[in-house]
Amino acid sequence: MGEKGFYISKPVGVVAIILGVGALATIIALSVVYDQEKSKNNEVSPTNGGTTSNPITTPTPSNEPWDKYRLPTSLVPDQYHVTLWPRLTRNETTGLYIFTGKSTVEFVCAEETDLILIHSNKLNYTTLENGHSARLTSAGGGVAAPSIKHSWLKIETQYLVIQLDGKLVKDQRYHLYTEFTGELADDLGGFYRSEYTENGVDKVVATTQMQPTDARKAFPCFDEPAMKAVFYITLIHQHGTIALSNGMENSQNVLVTAFAPTKKMSTYLLAFIVSDFGFVSEITEGLLVKIRIYARKNAIAANQGEYALNVTGPILKFFEDYYNASYPLPKSDQIALPDFNAGAMENWGLITYRETALLYDTEFSSNSNKERIASIISHELAHMWFGNLVTLRWWNDLWLNEGFASYVEYLGADYAEPSWNVVRRLICTKYGLGCPFDPSHNPTSSQKKVLINILSQLIHPIITSNSCLSGLQTYLNKFAYGNTVYTDLWDHLQEAAVANSVALPGTVHTIMNRWVLQMGFPVVTIDTTTGAIHQKHFLLDPESNVTVPSEFNYEWIVPIRWMKTGNPQAQKWLVKKTGRTSGADWVLANLNVSGYYRVNYDQGNWDKLLDVLNNSHQLIPVINRAQLVDDAFNLARAKIIKTVLALDTTKYLSKDMEYMPWESALDNLDYFSLMFDRSEVYGPMQAYLKKQVTPVFNYYKEITGNWTKVPDGHMEQYNQVNAISLACRTGMEECQTLIKTWFSAWMSNPETNPIHPNLRSTVYCNAIAAGGDKEWDFAWKQFKNAAIAIEADKLRSALACTKQPWLLNRYLEYTLDPNMIRKQDATSTIVYIAQNVVGQSLAWDFVRARWSYIFTQYGGGSFSFSNLVNGVTERFSTEFELQQLKQFKADNAEVGFGSGTLAVEQSIERTIANIKWISENEKEILDWFTAEAKP
């Protein structure tokens, strides 16, 4: 889910790599990627609270039960009967969109108590005949229910508090009935509204996003993951609309749709939607599950749901086989929403998506759009078992839930699209050949999830496929419809390892604890002159003070896969800080990037590797060529090797036409661009990159018949985009003429776009950058009239590429007008503008001047303050900018920063680090680019 990107993968053929403890450690590491992706769109996470009070980190005001953010264990819900009526037109009296509802929850008393606490947020209750907001009755058994003495709403902790005049009896069942009204707001959380225009008619959808703690905005409930129950949902809706929920429609008349009871499930997985959408459907052979794809009627009529329909069945069937468990529901609905804050949400039986994450159109969608759709669908379907059937007990274990899905999402996608070879994309993007978080950052205890997410994929399968899968399958079978903690999975994997006589250097717990309970990951250094090998904690900032102690002394159990002089060697285990290996002509470790660690070598081995790259780069696997570049740049940032050595790894790239090494280099050189695009270094740097990319540009020109056809390979299509983008950005005249010609042809005939969807993002951006208001206004009109969100997103990003300050300022104003830019897109649009060197200062001034308004008006789940702060300050690298940032923090201390609070501190730290890095490296980098840019 996200606005920038990185992702994951694999098939049964790679089953050995699928789910060993090694792969599970991979899963853990990949949870950080999921979190990053999700945060691109949605700051609502289980540890920051989003639109609700923080269920984990907010301090407790007192010892009264209603002042605590966790529910007591005295009551356990069994089933809910909920009827909701969303109004899709404004209330004439209040001018608001509202919904009304009534709910009966049946619960069991597990411990005697005279207090009922049930979550409620932003709901107004009808006073019942007893004078209270609720009515309590006995569910049988001959025991009368005590009367309600007091009832009130506790706003801070989001409870409806009910005090009784007697005790509830242990093991007795009770019914709690309420009637209520809520606002169907446009805040993208709970039960909310999404608006769009179709054929000139304004339309409203009532839809939901419950995770993590917004089910309580729709109806009173025990809103914690472990409080699973069965839900009987009924929706009242107007003529001409359809109603959807988790269960299949049981009965329906013109105004009321009742749904079959759900399976026992958590509140955060509930969904209910009222719309006038259309759908396509099928029952996949051998699956016996009804699959339906819902979207705006125009989108369905344009066949934009067909691709999702075609891949859902095979992916579901793959996961049935993988988990050795049938899909437990009779239907799988997936719906594309015009307004949705996350990328997608795995509601059981009714998965919700942004339109860009579900709808595909061959006329508008690129191959990367298609891959993203397949991967996200696979991610959400993976959750139907791991997350929905078996759910983590509390949010602090979310890293395992999401990390697992982020790993296996590409197993499903690879099964559906085997020709893509998404295993490579997994390693290049999701494993983040650039590790996504700075492991030197010192997290607080409230950030334990983030700390855990930094972890790592242990490498190579430690457990054979069959033993590992049997452990996973018994785990799912034992805990079906229940809740677990992460160590339950380790237990089952250990049992499987023992049963299958798998030799390990320790127990599963011993191995995994070093990866999940320690901050960061290691750098492994190999000295080929002595054969010595050792590990240490990798710190991107070597001067950072690591204040979080580790009982394992920051040592990891590291499987080392390696080759010498081009020949793969037997895997070694590095259990302690030091070990030994044999000498060789040249050594390459972390073969096929199977592990989550950096690798450094003695200078002699680096020189040999550089020589191989420059003269016989095919001897090194393409994945490892990308790894060498990425490791070198990160080791240089950590002051372990010299920056010029990292730059030396890019010199061979003019001979390498593969996507991954180029993507790795460009990702790392992005930092150089940010630091130097306002300095004298930028000219020589651009000249060097233009020199390097020219052979690649010419290669793709040749294999595409002078740009008249699409490259055959999936990865070749990606690198064609890189080649054109870099060639145009570095001023290659032929490239700039090419994109101007394409864009001008489109402007001359707007009904026929000659630009291939794969190339549109880069062509739009470069053409708008080279043009003026005529090009910008044309693109804006196309954006507003786009028939599919994927095309609109390409244009929205490209509009930020203009070099005209007045156009960028006008665009910034548009971001806070929901009629111009949807709320869900406001953050990313401002960040796009800030990424433009011309727009950087404009975006910063805009955010500073409007912060109070932004914070108060966009303070709900729709605005990612963390992304906003990081995005507009990413380029900061001067003392003046540092002082401005500190002043911004001081000026807005009273207003606050919400989910951006940590980002402000991190931005200050990052700016200080940037200033220092430039002072230490600018001269030698300038000298290097100047020398290497020469013909």
C-alpha positions, 0 to 999 in steps of 0.5 A: 500500500503506498505512494512510493514503493518496494515489495516481495515473492516466490513459488512452490518450485522455490519451496525450499526457500519458502518457509524455513525459519530463514524464510520466516525471518525474511517474513519478519524483516519484510514487515518493515517494508509493509509498514513503510508501504502502508504509512505512505498512505495511512498513518493510522496504525495500531501503534499510533492510533490514527483517528482514535486514541492510541491503544498502546502508548497513551498514558493512563490518567488513573487506575479506574477501569474506564481510564485504561486503554485495554479492556478488562477480561471480565466480559467475552463477546460471542455474537453481535446483531447489528443493523445500520442505515447509512443516509447517502444524502445530507440531513436537511437539519444538520447538513451532515451525512449520517447513519443510524443503527441498533446493536445487540451484543451477546457476551459471556461473563468470565469474571464477576463484575458490576461494570460493562466497558464497551468501545464507542467513538463519535456515536450519539446514543438514543436514551431508552425507556430505562433512561440510559444509553443501553438496555441489559437483559439476560440471555437465559439460564434463569438469572435476571440481569442487574439494572443499569445504575449509571451510563456515560461516555468516556471520550478519552479512552473511547468507552461507553461505561455502564455501571450496574446495581449488581454483579454479573454472574460468571458463565452467564450470557447477557444481551446489551442493546443500544440505538445510536447515530453517527456521522458518515464523515469523509475522514476515511475511518470507521463507517465513512463516505466516499464521493465521486462523479460518474457521467456528470452525477455526484454519487456517494458510497458508504464504506468502512475501514476498521483497522486498527480501532475504528469499528467502535465508530460504527457501533459499540463493540469490544474492539480488540483483536482477541475479542472475536465474535460472530457478526449478524449484519443487516444494512438498510439502504435506498432504492437503486443501491446494493449492500455488501458485507463480510457474509453472503447476502442471506435475504434481500428486499428493496430496502433491507439486506441481511447477511449470513453470520460471519465466522468467528472474527475480530472487529477490525476485519468487519466491512459493510458497504452501500453503493450503486457499483457494478461487478463481475463474477465467476466461480473458479473451477475446483474452488467452489468460491464465488469471486466478485469484483466491484467498482464504479459502473463505468470502470466495470463497463470498461473491463477494468475488473477483469484482471483482478477477477482472473488472478484471484481464483488461481491465487486463492487456490494456491494458498489453499494448497500452500496452507493445506486448508480450504478457504473458509468462506463461500465468497470472496468480494473485492471492491475498488473505492474512490476514497480509501486511505490505505492501499488495501484492507483484508476484511474477511470476505470483503476486501477493500482497495484503492482503485489503483490497487485493484483496477487494471486497463491495458490502455492505461496501466503499465506493467508495474501497475499490473504487478502491483495489483497482482501482489496486493491482491495476493497479500490480502488473500494471504491474510484470509488464513494468516491474520483472519483465520488465526489472528495475533492477540494484540497489535504489538505482534502485527509485525509478524502478521504483516511480515508474513503476508508481505513475504508470501504475497509474491508466492501467490503473484508468482503462481499467477504470473510465472513469466514475471520472475518476481523472485528477483523483484522480491530481492531487489525491492522488498529486501530493500537492497537499501535497508529501509530503516536506519538501524542506528536509530534508538527507538523507545519502548513504544516503538517496539513494533518498528524496532522488531520490523527492522530485523531480518530475513535470515537467509537460505532455508534453515528448515526444509520446505516440508518440515517448515510447511507442516509446522505452519499448517499445524499452527493454522489448524490448532489456532483456527478462529483463535488468537496467538502470540508470535512465539506460538509459531516458533513452537510449531516450527521447532516441533516440525524441525525435530520431527523431521530431524533438521539440523540447526545451530540452535533452537528456532527460538534461539535463532529467531530471538537474535533477529526479533529481539535485537535492533538492526542487523549485522555487517559481515566482514571477510578478510580474504588475506587471512580467512577471518570473518566477523560480524558487528552491529551495522550502524548507518551513523557510526557515531550514534549512541546505541542506548538499547542494550541487547542480551545477545550482545548484538550478535546474530546467528548468520547463515553465510552463502558464498562463492569463490572465483565464481563457484558456489561454496557450502553454506557456513554458520556464523554463530559468534562474532568471528569465524574463518573461511578459506582464501581464494582469488575472489570471494562474494558473500550473501550469494543471491542476497539470501540474507539480511546483512551487509558484506564488507571485504578487505581492499584487495577483494574489493579490487578483484570484485571491481575488476570482475564487474568491469571485465566479466560482470556476468560471472557475478549473479545479477542479484549480487551485482545489485547487492555489491552496489547497494552494500558499497554505498551503505558501507560508505555512509557508515564510514566503513569504506570510502565513498569513492569506492562505492562510486567505483561500483557504478563504473561498469554499468554502461555495460550492464543492461539488467534492471536490478543493478541499475535500480540499485545504483539509481536508488543510492544516487538519489541521495547524492542528487538530493544533497547536490542538486543545488551545488557545483557537484550536480553538473559533473554528476549529471554529465557522468550519469549521462555518459553511463546511461547512453549505451543503455538508452541506445540498447533499448532504442535498438531492441524496441525498433526505435521505440516502436515496440515493448521489450519482451522481458518483464525486467527489461520493460522496467529498465527501459523506463530507467534508461529513458528517465535517466537519459532525459533527466541528464539532458540527453537531447535525443531523449528530450526530443523523443518525449516532447514529440510524444507529448505534443502528439497527444496534445494535438489529439487528446483522444489518442494517447501514443505514449505506451502505459509503461512509459507514461510516468517518465514521459509526462514528468519530463515533458511537463518539466520541459514545458510551460503552462500550456503543457501543465494545463493540458495535463491537469485537464487530463488528470481531472477527466481520467477514466481510471485512477492509475492514469490519474495518479501518473498525471498527478505525480507528473504535474509536480515536475514543472519548473515554473514556480507559479504553477507549483504554488498554484498546485500546492493550493489545490492540495488543500481543496478536496474538489481539486485533490482528494484528501487521500492524495494530499500528502503525496502531492505535496511531497511530489512537489517537494521532491522537485528542486524548484518546488522544495522551498515552495512546499516547505514554506507552504507547509509552515504557513498552513500547518495549523490549518492542515493539522486541524482540518486534516487531523484524522486518518486522511493525512499522513503527517509523518510522510509530509514532514519527512517529504518536505525536509528530505533535501535539507542540508544547510545550517539555515535549513536546520535553524528553520526546522528547529523554529518550525518545531518551536512555533508549532509546539502548542498545535502539535504534530500528531503522527508526525512528532517523531518525524520532526525529530528525525528530520532534525537528526537527518539534517544534521547528518546531511550537513556533516556528510556533505562537509566530509565528502563533497570535495572528493565526490566533486573530484571523482565525478569531474574525472569520470565524466570526461569522455 
